[in-house]
C-alpha cells in the first residue's frame, strides 16, 4: 500500500503548526491523542496520578521539541506511542531503582522483568488499537465474546477459512509486541535485561 | 499428498486453536500435529503468548480537568507565538469537554431523546430532539461564527427562512432525509477546532461582529455565547444519558456570567420598549451617569459581583444607587439565563425592590433560546 509510506497530510501540518508555536495546534493534538497516550502510560505505570503526569510530560516534550518528530519516518500516532512507552518505562525504572536503593524488596533482575512486561503490555495495547478493523473484530468475537471461529465467521459474514486467517494473522501481529525491534521498543528494554 | 494438505489445514487453525475457538475434534488434531511439527509448535507457542496480551481495555475516563493542566504546563515551558485568545479559551475547553463526553457513546446514546428548553414570551418552551440532533444544532449555530470568519457554512446549500439560530437548526434538521446520527460529531468537532484556530490568527486585529439574525455580538462575546451554549447543551445530553457533568471551571464560568450580566441592561431596555418590563419610577439618566442598580452577587467558584443599571443600558451601574440585591450560585444563574430554571424560583437570596428583581430575573430567562 503506497499510502502507508506517505505520512498523512494531517501529521505533517500538525508538526509544522507546533513548530510555529501555535497554541491551538497543541489543543488539537491533545484532543486527538490524549486518550491513547494516557491509556498506554497507565498500562505501564499502573496508577492514575503517574499516568496524568506522564501525559503532561509527553505533550510537553512534543511542544518543546516539535522537530524531534520527522513525518517522513512514520505516522505521528505511532511516534507518540513509542515516546509514551519510553518515558513511562523511564519513570518506572527511576521509581523502581529508588525503591531498591532504599532497601525495597526484589532484585535488579526483578525490576528489569517488570519493566519488560510493562513495556510489552503497552506495545500490545497499541498494536490491538492499530489493527485493521476486520482483524480486531474477529479477535473481539473469538476472545471477548467467546465465539468459536465458525460462529465468528457467521457473525462477520465471511467464510470459515477467512475467519481462521484473520484470527491467526491478528495474533501474529500482536505477538510482535514481544520483539525488541518493534518500533517503539526503547533501547535497552526487551531482550537483553 | 494428504499429509501436506493436513499440515496446511492444521496450520490455518493455529490462531483459532490459541484462542480456544475451534471444535474439540479440531483442537485435538492440532495438538497431535504440534508433537510432530516443529515450526507449527513454535508458532502455536507464540500465538498462545499473544493471547495472554489481550485484555479487556479498561475504560478509563480521562479527567476532564487534565486538558487544561497539560496545556497550561506546556505553554509555561514554551510560550506560544500564536496564542489562543483569552476570550476563546472557554469555547476551546467546553467543546473539548463535550467531545470527551461523546467519546464512548454507542448508537443508543446518540439516539437518546433530549428535550431542549428555553423561554419565549416569558413562557417555558421546549423542542424534542436526540443527542445527535443537539450536536447538529450546535454545528449549525456555531456556523454563524464560521460564516462571520469567512469559513464554510455547515448549512451548505440548505437555506434557512431567517439567519437565526432556531431557523438554521430547523432547516438543517428538515433537510436531512434521516434523523441525525453520530456522523454529525466529526463536522461539529472539525468546525469547533477551525474556529479556535482561525480566531488565534485573526482575533483582536479586526472588529468582526457575528450576526444572529435578530441581533449581533462582537466576535469575543459570540465565542463566549457559543461556549455557554455548548455547556448548557452538554448538560442536556448528559442528563438524557444519565452521565454526570460538571459546570465549567471557575475562570470560564466567571466569563460566561459576565457576558450575561453585560447583556442584561440592553435586554431590559428592549423588554421595556415592548411592555414586558415595568416602566414605573423610571428616571431619565444621562449616558454614562450612575443610575438605579441591582447588585447581582454570584456565589461559588467563578463568582463575583455585578451592578446592573436598571434604567438605561447607557447608565453606569452604581453601588450608591443600589435598589435591590440578588444572590445566586454561578451555575444556577447560567441555568436561569439558559431558560432551564423558572425565573420565579431562581434566586436563593433577594432583597430590595421586588419589581426590579422580577424584571431582571425575567430578562435573564428571556435571553435563552433554542
Interface residues (C-beta under 8 A of the other chain):
Chain A: X20 X21 X22 X23 X24 X25 X26 X27 X28 X30 X31 X34 X35 X38 X39 X42 X48 X52 X55 X56 X59 X60 X63 X64 X120 X121 X124 X125 X128 X139 X142 X143 X144 X146 X147 X148 X149 X150 X152 X161 X163 X164 X165 X166 X167 X168 X169 X170 X171 X172 X174 X175 X177 X178
Chain B: X12 X13 X14 X15 X16 X18 X19 X21 X22 X23 X43 X46 X47 X49 X50 X51 X53 X54 X56 X57 X58 X60 X62 X63 X66 X67 X69 X70 X71 X73 X74 X75 X77 X78 X79 X80 X81 X82 X83 X84 X92 X96 X99 X103 X189 X193 X196 X197 X200
